[in-house]
Amino acid sequence: MIERRMRVLVVTPLGEGGRGGIDRMMDEIRPYGQSADFRDLSVKFWATRGNGRGLRAAGTYLVFLIRLITVCVFRKPDVVHINLSSGGSVIRKAATCAICRAFGVPYIVHLHGSRFRQYWNASGPVVGRLIAFIFTKSDRVFVLGSVWHAFAAGKLPQIAEKLHILPNACRRGGAGEKPSAFVRLIFLGQVGERKGTFDLIEALALLPPDLRWQAVLAGDGETKRASALARQHGLQDKVQVLGWVGPDRIRTLLGSSQVLVLPSYDENLPMSVIEAMAWGLAVITTPVGAVEDIIVDGERGLLVSPGDIRTLAARLEQVISSGPMRETLGRNAHAFYEEHLNIDRYATRLRHHWIEVASDRRGTAGSDNLLLQGN
């Protein structure tokens, strides 16, 4: 027999460079597929709909299904890692899960999506059964935080034993060049109501006029509305709306900022907050989703209730006015990042889960069986 590497297939929505949080997270682990630590694994990433819309997205999905069936027939994966969100993602991933089950391929469900709780609670019987099928037939379920663990276990008690909390992670930050004449604030995310972008601009308009700050808003979405609102409040010289920027520019922006502000109404576990912690920024955000798993108010950041514009303005004034406060919050956030949210630790945990799931299905266990036999 010829020893071969374990085959892992990671299913993502958009693919490499995708603008959503799922693909940003998966892009963080792509380099590990080529690393020495993953030498016993062959890791592939396939997109289910790509960056197209309408017929183009449907075509991408059809090709994906054909590829998946083909590979299950001729070169069966040892484990499939399925990233799941709400809406159309449930339909696409239900078919993916059904194919895996039909061919006896173990699969992991990785739950993302800031509004999955609302989506599941409001779903009709057909969608509800699809969601239940996806989770109950899986070999393992990843959620991003304790609130999501409790929610999923409450909806389907029978999956409680297969639930695992795997918070998002990112690469380490760096020193960066911080401006000294003013405090730079940064917002990273889709510009719009859900992320609290307009609340942020309204709060900035309440700050004392002599306070020295600048804000950069980076993300796609309702950028024209954000720019117009900033002009309406006379903030056009202080608020810069960039639109979407790539990962390299994001790192540059993080390196030149002191504060990240994300006053969202809904989140799962936002990548931008984790990236800010990696760079040692002070974070102002809202206690939504799994945010409170990583941000303790007054210790590793500042928390403001969603929609509370006046309190948001007061917290902004505090952190802009006090260098020691910014430094303490940023230092504590960075220490937590290093211990819990570092991408190296994440990759090690993920590799362990992949191996364990594949080994359990084959009736084996432990690291002595990492290299599976066959072609």
WORAMO-V533459 format. One record per pair of residues at least 6 apart in sequence whose C-alpha atoms are under 6 Angstrom apart, sorted by the first residue. I is the first residue (numbers start at 0). J is the second residue. If there is no record, write none. Layout:
I:J
I:J
This chain:
1:373
2:372
3:370
3:371
3:372
4:39
4:40
4:41
4:370
5:40
5:41
6:41
6:76
6:77
7:41
7:42
7:76
7:78
7:79
8:42
8:43
8:44
8:79
9:44
9:79
9:80
10:44
10:45
10:46
10:80
10:81
11:46
11:82
12:46
12:47
12:48
13:46
13:48
13:49
13:50
14:46
14:49
32:42
47:60
47:63
48:56
48:59
48:60
77:357
78:105
78:106
78:357
79:106
80:106
80:107
81:107
81:108
81:109
82:109
83:109
83:110
83:111
84:111
84:112
85:115
93:133
106:137
106:138
107:137
107:138
107:139
107:140
108:140
109:140
109:141
110:142
112:267
113:265
113:266
113:267
139:161
140:161
140:162
141:162
141:163
141:164
141:165
142:164
142:165
143:164
143:165
143:166
144:164
144:289
146:289
152:159
168:340
168:341
168:342
169:341
169:342
170:342
171:277
172:277
172:278
175:254
175:255
176:255
177:255
181:211
181:212
182:212
183:212
183:213
183:214
183:256
183:257
184:214
184:256
184:258
184:259
185:214
185:215
185:216
185:259
186:216
186:259
186:260
187:217
187:218
187:271
188:218
189:218
189:219
189:220
190:196
190:218
190:219
190:220
190:221
191:221
193:263
193:264
194:263
195:262
195:263
198:308
202:308
202:312
213:237
214:238
215:238
215:239
216:240
217:241
217:242
217:243
218:242
218:243
219:242
219:243
229:235
257:280
258:280
258:281
258:282
259:282
260:283
260:284
261:284
262:284
262:285
264:305
265:287
266:287
266:288
267:288
267:289
268:289
268:290
276:332
276:333
277:333
277:336
279:329
279:330
279:333
280:329
281:300
281:325
281:328
281:329
282:300
283:300
283:301
283:302
284:302
285:302
285:303
285:304
285:305
294:300
296:302
298:328
299:328
299:331
299:332
300:328
318:325
358:364
